[in-house]
Amino acid sequence: MSAIGIWAEVSEGRFKKPVLEALTAGRSFADRESLPLWAIVVAGETLPDNLLQTLADYGADKVILITHGDLQAFIPNAYARVLAQYVKEAGLPFLFLPQSYNGRAVAPLLSIWADAAFLSGINAIPEKEGAGYKARRIAYSNKAIEWIYTEHKPIVATLRPNSFVPAKASRPLQVEAHTIAPLPEDLRARPVKVEKVATDRVPLTEAEIVVSGGRGLKGPENWGIIEDLAKVLSAATACSKPVSDVGWRPHHEHVGQTGIQISPNLYIAVGISGAIQHLAGVASSKNIVVINNDPEAPFFKVADYGIVGDAFEVVPRLTEAIRRYKEQHSH
Ligand SMILES: Cc1cc2nc3c(=O)[nH]c(=O)nc-3n(C[C@H](O)[C@H](O)[C@H](O)COP(=O)(O)OP(=O)(O)OC[C@H]3O[C@@H](n4cnc5c(N)ncnc54)[C@H](O)[C@@H]3O)c2cc1C
């Protein structure tokens, strides 16, 4: 029987928001195509039902659990191999993957090995058109919307983060277990040691709210005001390229054309001019707030809300006002 598949990536022992977004996208596409939705999990060993239950809670009609000892650690080639093999064996016409770091690594290999058409970074579910499907994505560093058309099947697509709002669609949990081995050549390089360097903050690509600082903050010693605002909003922190280039902030916080591309619900830019290369990574945020002391700063042109003022005055006042508001409304 045919189905819509999504790759349910397990990270840090759970299914994170991008997987829930993929389930929601998959669920509405499956309903439209009158097909069931299957969540495909790849793991080194069998996983407990209470973990897999999340997938059923968000609309998976069935969980396909593919295990093998060589899949214990995430190895892109190995994961792509077993997913491709499953797509072929089951004759899946569609497989959606979150466009996470790992999703980006797996999807291109998987498309080749499954002989699929690859739609990368789509931000809406594909529409049927003629004999094929049309899908929409943000292209050219956020400066254009591109529609891709294919009449080929299977289709493998990665889903741009924050494009779908996770919605529960409860089903009874049904698990089907498979054992598929990767090929020896998929295991040529494998992780041997992982040392965590990032803080326990919300990961940038998954964050609903991002507070970002630029050169206007003058130096790393002033980042406390960004951290405080981020903390009160439960937000992730980001920065412009020059800030990470000079080592004021770690490179994994750099957003833009050459950094991470994000589309949170709220992006707060503090002391950032709004150069085109910066906007390329953040312009698809749902709401943009700009705080800058130069009323001519280009960032104001794309801002939903702007505050012209000194960051060192505005940001602590904003943090304090939000803290007070939260206190008053916490009961
Ligand atoms: C090929 C290429 C790729 C690039 N990729 C990226 C990228 O991925 N990401 C990226 O960010 N950049 C990128 N850049 C760099 C980009 O062109 C800009 O130089 C950079 O974004 C500027 O960073 P900034 O806004 O922090 O600094 P600035 O341009 O120096 O802006 C600082 C801003 O802070 C404001 N300010 C100063 N003092 C205060 C204060 N007290 N209160 C409030 N505001 C204040 C100023 O008015 C100004 O607008 C790239 C450039 C090139 C050529």
PDBQT file of the ligand as one rigid body, heavy atoms in Angstrom, charges set to zero:
ROOT
HETATM    1  C1  LIG A 401      30.154  37.944   0.375  1.00  0.00    +0.000 C 
HETATM    2  C2  LIG A 401      29.657  38.532   1.654  1.00  0.00    +0.000 A 
HETATM    3  C3  LIG A 401      28.907  37.745   2.490  1.00  0.00    +0.000 A 
HETATM    4  C4  LIG A 401      28.428  38.285   3.687  1.00  0.00    +0.000 A 
HETATM    5  N1  LIG A 401      27.649  37.498   4.504  1.00  0.00    +0.000 NA
HETATM    6  C5  LIG A 401      27.111  38.036   5.623  1.00  0.00    +0.000 A 
HETATM    7  C6  LIG A 401      26.250  37.279   6.470  1.00  0.00    +0.000 A 
HETATM    8  O1  LIG A 401      25.980  36.085   6.236  1.00  0.00    +0.000 OA
HETATM    9  N2  LIG A 401      25.739  37.862   7.561  1.00  0.00    +0.000 N 
HETATM   10  C7  LIG A 401      25.994  39.173   7.902  1.00  0.00    +0.000 A 
HETATM   11  O2  LIG A 401      25.480  39.642   8.931  1.00  0.00    +0.000 OA
HETATM   12  N3  LIG A 401      26.817  39.903   7.112  1.00  0.00    +0.000 NA
HETATM   13  C8  LIG A 401      27.387  39.372   6.005  1.00  0.00    +0.000 A 
HETATM   14  N4  LIG A 401      28.225  40.126   5.240  1.00  0.00    +0.000 N 
HETATM   15  C9  LIG A 401      28.632  41.448   5.757  1.00  0.00    +0.000 C 
HETATM   16  C10 LIG A 401      27.602  42.523   5.468  1.00  0.00    +0.000 C 
HETATM   17  O3  LIG A 401      27.829  43.084   4.201  1.00  0.00    +0.000 OA
HETATM   18  C11 LIG A 401      27.711  43.645   6.516  1.00  0.00    +0.000 C 
HETATM   19  O4  LIG A 401      29.030  44.163   6.494  1.00  0.00    +0.000 OA
HETATM   20  C12 LIG A 401      27.389  43.208   7.934  1.00  0.00    +0.000 C 
HETATM   21  O5  LIG A 401      26.132  42.545   7.968  1.00  0.00    +0.000 OA
HETATM   22  C13 LIG A 401      27.345  44.411   8.855  1.00  0.00    +0.000 C 
HETATM   23  O6  LIG A 401      27.219  43.983  10.173  1.00  0.00    +0.000 OA
HETATM   24  P1  LIG A 401      26.565  44.940  11.253  1.00  0.00    +0.000 P 
HETATM   25  O7  LIG A 401      25.231  45.376  10.789  1.00  0.00    +0.000 OA
HETATM   26  O8  LIG A 401      26.674  44.243  12.558  1.00  0.00    +0.000 OA
HETATM   27  O9  LIG A 401      27.601  46.152  11.327  1.00  0.00    +0.000 OA
HETATM   28  P2  LIG A 401      27.497  47.620  10.751  1.00  0.00    +0.000 P 
HETATM   29  O10 LIG A 401      27.196  47.632   9.304  1.00  0.00    +0.000 OA
HETATM   30  O11 LIG A 401      28.731  48.300  11.211  1.00  0.00    +0.000 OA
HETATM   31  O12 LIG A 401      26.231  48.228  11.472  1.00  0.00    +0.000 OA
HETATM   32  C14 LIG A 401      26.166  48.568  12.828  1.00  0.00    +0.000 C 
HETATM   33  C15 LIG A 401      24.833  49.221  13.066  1.00  0.00    +0.000 C 
HETATM   34  O13 LIG A 401      24.693  49.504  14.435  1.00  0.00    +0.000 OA
HETATM   35  C16 LIG A 401      24.095  50.770  14.588  1.00  0.00    +0.000 C 
HETATM   36  N5  LIG A 401      24.494  51.296  15.894  1.00  0.00    +0.000 N 
HETATM   37  C17 LIG A 401      25.702  51.793  16.286  1.00  0.00    +0.000 A 
HETATM   38  N6  LIG A 401      25.666  52.145  17.591  1.00  0.00    +0.000 NA
HETATM   39  C18 LIG A 401      24.423  51.860  18.026  1.00  0.00    +0.000 A 
HETATM   40  C19 LIG A 401      23.771  52.014  19.294  1.00  0.00    +0.000 A 
HETATM   41  N7  LIG A 401      24.412  52.497  20.359  1.00  0.00    +0.000 N 
HETATM   42  N8  LIG A 401      22.478  51.649  19.377  1.00  0.00    +0.000 NA
HETATM   43  C20 LIG A 401      21.790  51.157  18.318  1.00  0.00    +0.000 A 
HETATM   44  N9  LIG A 401      22.370  50.974  17.103  1.00  0.00    +0.000 NA
HETATM   45  C21 LIG A 401      23.658  51.336  16.967  1.00  0.00    +0.000 A 
HETATM   46  C22 LIG A 401      24.615  51.606  13.427  1.00  0.00    +0.000 C 
HETATM   47  O14 LIG A 401      23.724  52.659  13.132  1.00  0.00    +0.000 OA
HETATM   48  C23 LIG A 401      24.661  50.555  12.317  1.00  0.00    +0.000 C 
HETATM   49  O15 LIG A 401      23.460  50.539  11.578  1.00  0.00    +0.000 OA
HETATM   50  C24 LIG A 401      28.727  39.614   4.051  1.00  0.00    +0.000 A 
HETATM   51  C25 LIG A 401      29.492  40.404   3.178  1.00  0.00    +0.000 A 
HETATM   52  C26 LIG A 401      29.943  39.877   2.000  1.00  0.00    +0.000 A 
HETATM   53  C27 LIG A 401      30.755  40.740   1.076  1.00  0.00    +0.000 C 
ENDROOT
TORSDOF 0
